[in-house]
Amino acid sequence: MNKQIRVMLVEDHPEYREVIQLALEDEADIELADQVGSSERALSVLQNGDRREMPDLILLDLNLPGDSGLDVLPAFRSITPESKIVILTQSGKEADVLRAIREGASGYLMKSSTVTQIVDAIRTVASGGATLDSGVAKYVLDTLQANVKQPELLHSLSQRELEILRLLSEGYVKKEVARQLDISVSSVATYIRRIYEKLDVQNAPAAVSKAYRLGIFSANPDD
C-alpha cells in the first residue's frame, strides 16, 4: 500500500474543518493528521512536532485570527520546507493570489471548490504538481504575460520617454516636465502621446501603474 498523504488543515471555522474532515475520511491515501484554528497554533504544532511526522501538505486558510495565512506562509516554509502548501480560502484578490505563489504556495483554491476538486488538488500537489482555481488562474497568466512583454516594452521606450515617464510617476505635470528637461511643452505632449500608444493606455495614472506592474521603473534603462 502506498504511503498516505499526511495533511494539516489550518482553518478557524469549525464547520468548514468538519467538511474537510468528512471529505478526507473516505480517502484511503489521505490522512488528516492535524487540524488547528489559528496560524499561531499551527506554528506551535510544527515547531514542537516530530520531524519524521511533518505533514506532506498543509491546507492553509488566509483569513485567520492573529497572523494571516500569508503572513505565516514563509515561516511554514522555513520550519518544514518539504511540506507542500495549498491555500484554501474565500479570498480571490489578485494581490493575495500572487503573493501566495511568490511565497511558495503550490496551489490556490477557493472554498467554493467541490470536495472532489480539493481531494484531487491534494493528490496533485503531493505528487509534485501544482493547482490553481480556475477563477484565479487568469491573474497568474496575466502576470506571466506581462513579464514576457516587459523587455519588449522597455526597449520600445526611448531614453527621453523613460525620463518623462519617471517624472510623471513623481507627480510632475507637462509644464514641470518641460522645465525639468529644458524642452518645450509641445515636445513633452508629443512624447507623452507616444508613451500612451506604446503602453496602450489612455492617461498618465494608467501609464505609471502599468510601468510599475511591468517592472519598468526597476529596470536599468541602460541595459
C-alpha positions in Angstrom: 0.0 0.0 0.0 1.3 3.5 -0.9 2.3 5.9 1.9 -0.6 8.1 3.0 -0.5 11.8 2.3 -0.4 13.5 5.7 -2.4 16.7 5.7 -2.5 19.5 8.2 -5.6 21.8 8.0 -5.3 25.4 9.2 -8.8 26.8 9.3 -10.6 28.8 12.0 -14.2 27.8 11.2 -15.1 24.5 12.9 -17.9 23.9 10.4 -15.6 24.0 7.5 -13.0 21.9 9.3 -15.7 19.3 9.7 -16.5 19.4 6.0 -12.9 18.8 5.1 -12.5 16.1 7.8 -15.6 14.2 6.4 -14.3 14.6 2.9 -10.9 13.1 3.7 -12.2 10.2 5.9 -13.2 8.2 2.9 -9.9 8.7 1.1 -7.6 5.7 1.8 -4.5 7.5 0.6 -5.0 10.7 2.6 -4.8 11.2 6.4 -5.9 14.4 8.1 -3.1 14.3 10.7 -3.8 17.7 12.3 -6.4 20.4 12.2 -5.9 23.7 14.0 -7.8 27.0 14.2 -5.0 29.6 14.0 -1.7 30.2 12.4 0.0 30.5 15.8 -1.3 27.1 16.8 -0.1 25.6 13.5 3.4 27.1 14.0 3.5 25.6 17.5 2.5 22.1 16.3 5.1 22.2 13.6 7.9 23.6 15.7 7.3 21.0 18.5 6.4 18.1 16.4 8.4 15.0 15.4 10.5 15.9 12.4 9.6 12.5 11.0 5.9 13.2 11.1 5.7 16.6 9.4 2.7 17.0 7.1 3.2 16.2 3.5 0.7 19.0 2.7 -0.7 22.0 4.6 -4.2 23.3 3.6 -4.0 26.9 4.7 -6.7 29.5 5.1 -5.7 33.1 4.7 -8.2 34.9 6.9 -7.2 33.6 10.3 -7.3 35.1 13.8 -4.0 36.7 14.6 -1.4 36.4 11.8 -2.9 35.8 8.4 -2.0 32.7 6.4 0.0 34.9 4.0 2.0 36.3 6.9 3.0 32.9 8.3 3.5 31.2 5.0 7.3 31.9 4.9 7.6 30.6 8.5 5.9 27.3 7.4 8.2 27.0 4.5 11.2 27.6 6.8 10.1 25.1 9.5 9.0 22.3 7.2 10.4 23.0 3.7 9.4 19.6 2.4 5.7 20.2 3.2 3.6 21.4 0.2 1.2 24.3 0.9 -2.2 24.7 -0.7 -4.2 27.9 0.0 -7.8 27.2 0.7 -9.7 30.5 1.1 -12.6 32.7 0.3 -10.2 35.5 -1.0 -9.9 35.7 -4.7 -8.0 39.0 -4.5 -5.3 39.2 -7.2 -2.7 40.5 -4.7 -3.4 37.5 -2.3 -3.1 35.0 -5.2 0.2 36.4 -6.5 1.7 36.9 -3.0 0.9 33.4 -2.0 2.5 32.0 -5.1 5.6 34.2 -4.6 5.9 32.9 -1.0 6.0 29.4 -2.2 2.4 28.0 -2.2 1.9 25.1 -4.6 -1.8 25.6 -5.0 -4.6 28.1 -4.6 -8.2 27.0 -4.2 -11.4 28.8 -3.3 -13.6 27.5 -0.6 -16.3 27.2 -3.3 -14.3 24.3 -4.7 -16.1 21.0 -4.6 -14.8 18.2 -2.3 -13.6 16.3 -5.3 -11.6 19.3 -6.5 -10.0 19.7 -3.1 -9.1 15.9 -2.9 -7.7 16.0 -6.5 -5.7 19.1 -5.6 -4.2 17.4 -2.6 -3.1 14.4 -4.7 -1.8 16.6 -7.5 0.3 18.8 -5.3 1.6 15.9 -3.1 2.9 14.2 -6.2 4.9 17.3 -7.2 2.3 19.1 -9.3 0.5 22.4 -8.8 -3.1 23.5 -8.8 -5.0 26.8 -9.3 -8.6 27.5 -9.0 -9.9 28.4 -12.5 -11.3 31.7 -11.2 -7.8 32.9 -10.1 -5.6 31.3 -12.8 -6.1 34.3 -15.0 -4.3 36.6 -12.6 -1.2 34.4 -12.8 -1.4 34.1 -16.6 -1.7 37.9 -17.0 1.3 38.4 -14.7 3.4 35.9 -16.6 2.4 37.5 -19.9 3.2 40.9 -18.5 6.7 39.7 -17.5 7.2 38.4 -21.0 6.2 41.7 -22.6 8.3 43.8 -20.2 11.6 43.7 -22.1 9.9 44.4 -25.4 8.1 47.4 -23.9 11.1 48.6 -22.1 13.3 48.7 -25.2 10.5 50.2 -27.2 10.6 53.3 -25.0 13.3 55.8 -25.8 15.6 57.2 -23.2 13.7 60.5 -23.3 10.3 58.7 -23.0 11.6 56.8 -19.9 12.8 60.1 -18.4 9.3 61.6 -18.9 7.6 58.5 -17.6 9.6 58.6 -14.4 8.8 62.3 -13.9 5.1 61.6 -14.4 5.4 58.9 -11.8 6.7 61.6 -9.4 3.7 63.7 -10.0 5.1 66.3 -12.4 2.7 67.9 -15.0 3.6 68.7 -18.6 4.9 72.2 -17.8 7.1 71.0 -15.0 8.4 68.1 -17.1 9.3 70.6 -19.8 11.1 72.8 -17.3 13.0 69.9 -15.8 14.2 68.6 -19.2 14.6 72.1 -20.8 12.3 71.2 -23.7 9.1 72.7 -25.0 5.7 71.8 -23.6 4.6 70.7 -27.1 7.5 68.3 -27.2 6.6 66.9 -23.9 3.0 66.4 -25.1 4.3 64.5 -28.2 6.5 62.2 -26.0 3.6 61.6 -23.7 1.3 60.7 -26.6 3.9 58.2 -27.8 4.2 56.7 -24.3 0.5 56.2 -24.1 0.5 54.5 -27.5 3.3 52.1 -26.7 1.9 51.2 -23.3 -1.7 51.0 -24.7 -3.1 53.3 -22.0 -5.3 56.5 -22.0 -3.8 58.7 -19.3 -0.8 59.3 -17.1 -2.0 57.4 -14.0 -2.7 54.3 -16.2 0.8 54.7 -17.8 2.5 54.9 -14.4 0.5 52.0 -13.0 1.4 49.8 -16.0 5.1 50.8 -15.8 5.2 49.7 -12.2 3.3 46.5 -12.9 5.8 45.6 -15.7 8.8 46.5 -13.6 9.9 49.2 -16.0 10.9 51.5 -13.2 13.0 48.8 -11.5 14.8 48.1 -14.7 18.1 49.6 -15.7 17.4 51.8 -18.7 21.0 51.5 -19.9 20.7 47.6 -20.3 
